[in-house]
């Protein structure tokens, strides 16, 4: 893991002290809410429906066991005993009191954590593959690039007041486990002689106008990475719309200018600037990479692991291949039957911290699918680890199944939401876990389509990028749920297509089940949902949901 130095620590401590003074002035009535709003947003503090929400940054999703215990402490002492892990690899506390926030930030600073740039029109938390540094298919560890970008973007004077929020993701493997192409800028790191080279993608995003990113330039050498990103940001900052927040993202700018024109202007901006300003980047990258290159585990003998029943299910779904012999990557599902996706209690967080110390070199990851990862588990410890997860109620073996649902908090918390997400996720979880259990008992492969839920058009639940997406809206003062099909967040990223008229909350589980049944009835052997959808077309699924489902010949 990257370790904060004196500069990092002083940086977050100074920001916490600054915000303490701002909160004191707000509580004393010296600042109005309008005056306070831009100050609190710079520190990750939102005013939601019922209370303030503090969003804490987990840079590129990496936590030490000690930091996880700090998050548990905050949950138990400043919230209602739990926190919510998000699709941005952050954590949110939904019931904070304003008077407590300065103390929370001080506690975070002591643990090498903060809430800086988790909100506002700035470069947000850089995200990556939660298996980074551990995945068996990884070509380049993306974490050093992520940390370099964190340092470059933190309080960047030119990019503190962008036209709109800005999100960057970095991956280093052929398989995209970070939805890279749905970000404003996506980077695919690839091996080179000394430092990585990068494919740079631009203009992805979700919300009202979902877009899949376009390839800006391939095989960019490391020396040109920061100069290129800096110029891309400057062109966006200059031309991005500030008169309409719904058209302010870089995806709109690239679409309106055209990729070629945007690229030409970026290159023209680069030509006017001295690249020597970024000469220090290589040395800093090497310093950062040294923290990750050491690696917390050494190769050991492979230990074949097999099981029966629920343990076998857990091994199949939650355990992944590791790049270091004798080890495995373990995903802890936060999607038990009927659970709220992404929620974890303080007690559960402490248990995960203990497991990380005992089995994973003290390290934990947060995934963009709202689960937790132990990235360095010896194969010989898998059975014991599973037993402890069973005791804690955290042994659900459904990672990658349809019941591994992404969901935003929706109208239960969010002031922007137009419908509830959590009850829909819980109802679907109950139905889907029952289906999956029956299928496994019958010896049928249960891996199915991904399912994501958003409570409004802002798409914090990534519904556009799901095989089955659900969007909650309000129509005629009633909640209505629109279903999209065919979206995907992997290397073949695509935006889902609206199926048809919306459904009531009570109708959603039946509709989803009919969609899955139509796929199962009509797919070719081994055919994924997205492949089947592309081959069959929308009509087959629409008929299954709104009429009698005809069987389509292969």
N, C-alpha and C positions, 0 to 999 in steps of 0.2 A: 504493500500500500504506500501511496504518497504520504509523507509526513510533513505537517506544517513546520515551517521555520519561524524565526523571530518576526520576519516581515509579515508573513501570513497571519500570525497570532495578533500582532499589533493592529493589523488592518481590521479584523473582525471585532476586536475589543474596542477600537476607536469608534466604529460604526454603532456598536451597542450603546456606548456612552452618549453618543450624539442623539440617538433615538430616545434614550431615557429622558433627556431634557425636553425633547419635543412632546413626549407623552405627558410630562408634568405640566407643560404649558396648555395642552389640550384639556387636561383634567381641571386645571384652574380657570378655564374659560378664556384664556388669553389667545387661543386659536379656535376659530370656527371649524366645523366639520369640513367645509369646502377648503379651508386653508390647510387642514390637517391631512386631507385625503392623499395628495401627492407625496407627502412625507411618509405616511404609513405604507403606501404601496411600494415605495422604494425598499421597505423592510419586510415585505411579504405579508402584510396585514390587511385583510379584507374585512368589510362589514357585510355579513351575510344576513339571512332572514331573521335569525334568532340571537346571534352573538357575533363577536369578532372571530375570524378564522385566521390562524397563523400558519403559513406554508413554509416549511423548513427545507432548505436545499440539501439534497444528498448528491453531491457532484458525481456524475456518471454512475450513480446507483451503488457506490461502494461505501460500506460501513465497517468499522471495527466493532468488536463485541462491546467495548467500553462505550462507544457512541450509541449503540443500540440500547444499552442500559440507561444512557442519558435520555433517549427518546421515551423509554418506559417511565422514567421518573417524571417527565413532563406530562405524560398521559395521566398518571395517577394523581399528580399534585396540582395540575393546572387545567385539566380537562375532565372528562367524565370516565376516565379509566381506559381510554383507547385512543388510537390515532388511525388515520386513513392514508394508506400508501396509494400513490397516484400513478397515472400513465406517464408522468414526467419523471418517474423515479424519485419523487419527493415524498414528504409526509405532511399531512394537514391535521391541525387540531381545531375542531369545529366549535368548541365551547369555551374559548379563552375570554378572560376579562381584561379590559384595556389596562387596568392598573397593574396586572401581573406580567404584561408582555416584556417590560425592561428586565425583570428578573429572569424570565425565560431566555431572553437573548444573552444575558450574562452567563447563564448556565451552559447554553450552547457554545458560546465563545470559549469557555474553559475546556470544552470537549473538542475544540477544533471544528466547530460547526456554526452555521449562520442562516439567515433568511434573506440575504442580499440578492436582489435581482430575481426573486421568485415571482415577481409581479411587475407591472409597469411596462412601458414601451421601450424595452431594452433587450439585450441578448440574454435569454433565460438560461436555466440550467442545461448544460450540454449533456446529452444522453448517449448511451451506447448499449451494446450487447451485454446483458447481465452475465453471460458466460465468458466475458473477456479475460484473457490470460489463462483460461482453463479449457476452453472448448477444443475438442479433438479435431475439428475442421478449421481451426483458426490459422491464418497465414501471418497476420501482424496483430500484436496486442494493441488495441486502439486506446488504451487508458492514458498512455503518455501524451498522445495527441489531444485527448479530452482535457487533461490537466493544463497543457500549454494553452489551449483555447480558453479555459477558465481564467487563467492569469491575464491573457491578452484582453479579454472582454470585460473583466471586472472593473467597474467604474471608468470604462473607456470614455474619455471626455467628448468624443464626437458621436458616440452611440448611446448616450444616456437618455435621449429624447427622440427616439425613432418615430416614424409615422405610426407604427404598430409594434406589438410584441414580436420577438424574433427567436426562432428555435433551430438549433443545430444538432444533428445526430452523426455519430461516427461508428462505422463498423470495420472489422478486419477479417471477416470470413466470407465465404461464398454465400452462405445462408444468412439472410437478413433477419436478425432477431430483435431489431430496434425500430422497425417501420421507417427506415432511413428516407425512403422516397416520399414520405408524407411530411417532410420538414422543409422549412424555408431554405436551408442549405443542408445537404447530406454529403458526407464524405465516405468513400470506400478506400480504406488504406490498403496498400499492396506492398509486398516486399521489394526492396531495392538494395543496392550495395551497402550503404551505411545507414540511411534513414529511410522511412517509407516514401512512396509516391502515392498520389491520390487521384481518384476519379471524383470530380466535384459536380454535384447535382444541385439544381436551383429551382425554386418556384413550386415546391410541394406544399400541401396543407389541406386542412379540412374545413369545417365551418360552413358558411352559406354557399361558398363556391369551391368545392373540393377539387384539388388538382394533384396529379402525380408529378413529381419533380422531373425536369428535363436535364439531360447531360450537358453541363456547361463546358467542361473540358476534361479529357482523359489523361491519365499518366502525368499529372502535374508533379514535378520534383519538389522535395521538401522545401528547398530554398525559395520557391515561389508560392508556397502555401499561404503564409500570412500576408504577403503583399497582395495576392489575389483576393483573399477574403476581405482584406481591408478596403480594397477598391470596390468590390461587390457591395459592401455595406455603404460606402460613400455614395455610389450611384443611386442606391435605393434611398438613402437618407435625403438626397437632393431631389429625386423625382417622385418618390412615393407620395401618395395622396394623403393630405391631412384634413381635407374638407369632408371626407366621408369615411368613417371607421370601417365600414363594410367593404370598402375598396382600397384599403390602406396596406394590405399585406403585399409582400414582394411577388407573390404568385400573380396578383393582378397587374403589377407593373410589368413583369416579364411577358404576360399574355398580351398586354396592350402595346408594348414596345416591339414585341417579337424577340425571340431569343437571340437572333443574330445581332440586332441593333443594340440590345442590352449588352451583349458580349463585347461588341466594338467599343462601346462607351467605357466599359470596365478597363479594357486594354489601353484605351486612350488616357484614362486617369492614371494607370500604372506607369505609362511612359513619361508622365510629367513629374514623377516622384523618385526620390533617391532610395533604391532598395537597401542601401547600407543601414537604414534605420532599423531593419529587421535582422541585421547580421548576428545579433545576440541570440536569436531564436534557436539556432542549431546547438549552441553550447547549453542553453537552458533545456532543450529537449533531451539532450544526453544526460543532464543532471536528473531530470524527472524520470527518464526511462530506467535509470540505475535502480530506482526504488522498486520497479516492477520486474526488471530483469533478474534480480536475485532470486525471486520465486520463493514461496513459503514452504514448498514441499519438494522432496527428491524422489526419483524413481524407486519403486519397490516392486516386489513380485506381484504379478497379477493373481487375484484370488477369485475364481469363478463363484458367482453368487446366484443361487436359485431359490425359489420359494413356492408356496402354494397359497391359494385363496387371496385374501386382501394384500398379503405381502407381495405376492407375484404381480398383482395389479399395480401396486406402488412401484415395484422395480421397473415394470414395463413403461409406466407413464412418467414417473418423477425422477428417474435416474438416467443420466446422460453420459456419453463417452467423454473421457478426459484426455488431454494432451500428454499428461505425465503418467507413465505406466503405474498400475497398481492403485489408481485413484478414480474417483467418480465425481460428477457434478450432481448435487441433489437439490431439487426444487421443492420447497415447502409450500403446498397449496394453501391459500387463504380463501378457498372456495368450497368449504364443506357444505353439505346439503343444507339449504336454507340460510346460509351465511350472507353477510353483506360483503361483496367483493372488495378486497383491499383493506378491510378493517382488521386490526390486531389489538388485543388488550395489552395493558402494561405487563401483566403476568406472562402472556405469550411472548412478548418481546424479550423479557428477561430469560425465558426458557430458550429462545433461539440464540441469545447471546451466550448462554451456557453451552449449548450444543456447538456453537462456533468455536468456543475455547477448547472443547473436548475433542472435536472431530474435524475442524476446518481452519486450523491455523489462525483462529480468532477473527475470521473475515466473513462478511455477509454481503449479499447483493440484493438490490430491489429490482424487479423486472418491470418492463413497461406493461406487462399484463397483470400487474398488481399482486404478484407473488414474491416470496423471498427465496434466496438461493444460498446454499452452503457450497462454495466452489472447490473445496480441496479435501474431500472426504476419502479416507482409505477404503478400498473395497472391503477389507476385513472388518470394518466397523459398521457396515450398512445394516446388518441385522439388529445390532444393539441400538443404533440410531433410530431405526424404525420403531423399535419397542418403546423408546422414550417419546417419540412423536405420538404413538398410540395413546400412551398415558395422558398426554397433554391435549388430545383431541385434534392434533394437527397432522394426522397421517392420511388424509384424503388422497387417493391415488387417481387424480383426474387432470393432471397437467396436460394440456394439448387436446383434451376432449371438449365437447360442446359445452359441458357444464363448467368449464374453466372460463367463466364469463368476465368480461371487462364491463365495469359500470361506473359512471360518475355519481356523485351524491344526489343530483337531481333536486327536485322541489322540496325535499325534506330539509335541505340546508341552503341551497344556492339561490341568491337573489335574482340571478339571470335565468333560472330554469323555467320552463313552461309546463313541465309534467314531472311526475315522480319516476325515478329510476330504480330505487332500492327495492320497493315491493315487487316490481316486475322481475328484477334479477332473482329475488328470493323464490317467487312462484315458479320461475323457469328452472331454477336450481333443483327444487323438489321434483319437478316432472322429469328433468333430464337425468338426474342421478338414478331415479327409478328405472328409466329406459336403459341406461348404461349397465346397471346391475343385472337386469334381465338378459341383456345381450351377452354379457360376459358369462353368465350362468349357462347360456345356451351354446357357448363356445364361439360366439360371433365377434369379429373385430369391431370394437366400439368407437374407434377414432372417427370423428365426424367434423362437420363444419365449425368454424369459429363463430362466436356470437358476442357482439358488443352492443351496449345500450348507452344512449345519450339522453339527457333530460331536456335538451334544447338544441337549437341549430348550431351552437358554438362547437358541438361535437367533441367535448372533453372525453367522452366515452369511446371515441374512435369508431363510431358506427359505420361511417363511410368505408372503412378499411376492413370490415368483417365480411366473411362469407354470408352471414345473416346479420344484418344491422337493424337496430330498432331505435327509432327517433321519437321521443315524446313531444307532442305539440298540444296546444289548446285550441279547440275549435268549438264555437258556439258555447263557450264557457265550460266545455267538457274536455277531459283529457282524451287524446286520440294518439294512437301509436302507429307510425308509418314503418313499414318493413322494406328494407333494401336487400338485394341479393347479388352475389357475384363479386363483392369487394374482396380485396386481399392486401396484406401488408408485407408480403415477402418480396423476393427479387422480381416477381412478376406483378408488382403493385398495380391495383386497379380500384376504381371507385364503384361502389355498389349501385345497382339500378333499382329504382322504385318499383315495387311489385304491383301496387294498386291502391285502392282505398284503405284508409286506416282502420284500426281495430280499437275496441275498448280494452281496458286493462285486463278484464276477465277473459277476453277472447284471445289474447296474445299467446298463452301457452298452447292452446289447441292449434293456432295457426302455425306456430313454429314446429310443432310435432308433425303436422301435415306436410310441411316443407321437407323435413328430414325423411319422412316416409316416402315421399315422391322421389327423392334422391336415391334412397335405398332400393326402391322398386325398379328404377330405370338406369342405374349406373352400370357401366361395364365393370368387370372384375378388377378390383384394385383402383378404380377411378375415383379421384378426389372430388369434392363437391364443386370446386371452381371449374375443374375440367369438364365435369358433367354438365354444369350450368352453361358453359360456353358451347358445348355440343348440342344440348337439348333446347336451349333458349328459354326465355321467360315464360312462354305460354304454358308449358307443361306444369310448372310450379304454380302459376296463377290459377290454372284449372283445378289443381289439387286443393288449393286453399279456398277458392271462391265457388267452386262447383264440384262435380264428381271428378275424381282424378283418373284420366285415361292412362293406361299403361302404354309406354312408347317402346317400340321394338328397338333393340340395340342396333 
